[in-house]
């Protein structure tokens, strides 16, 4: 599960281009961190599955000997 810490500023009562850019940048940072951590989660899940399958094959091989 992804854990991210990103600061997104509160919107100002009146429109401010700088405030809008900061909010936009914060959202882009969240998107980037979620995409990156999701790929790592998929890799970890695949590594765990591969380890389990190799363990199963090792046990079956020992019983055949």
WOZIFEN-V546243 format. One line per field, one symbol per residue. ss: DSSP state (H for helix, E for strand, L for the rest). phi: phi as a letter, one per 40 degrees, with the letter a starting at -180 (. if undefined). Layout:
BEGIN
ss->???
phi->???
END
This chain:
BEGIN
ss->LLLLLLLLLLLLLLLLHHHHHHHHHHHHHHHHHHHHHHHHHHHHHHHHHHHHHHHHHHHHHHHHL
phi->.cbbbbcbccccdbdbdcccccccccccccdcccccccccccccccccccccccccccccccccc
END
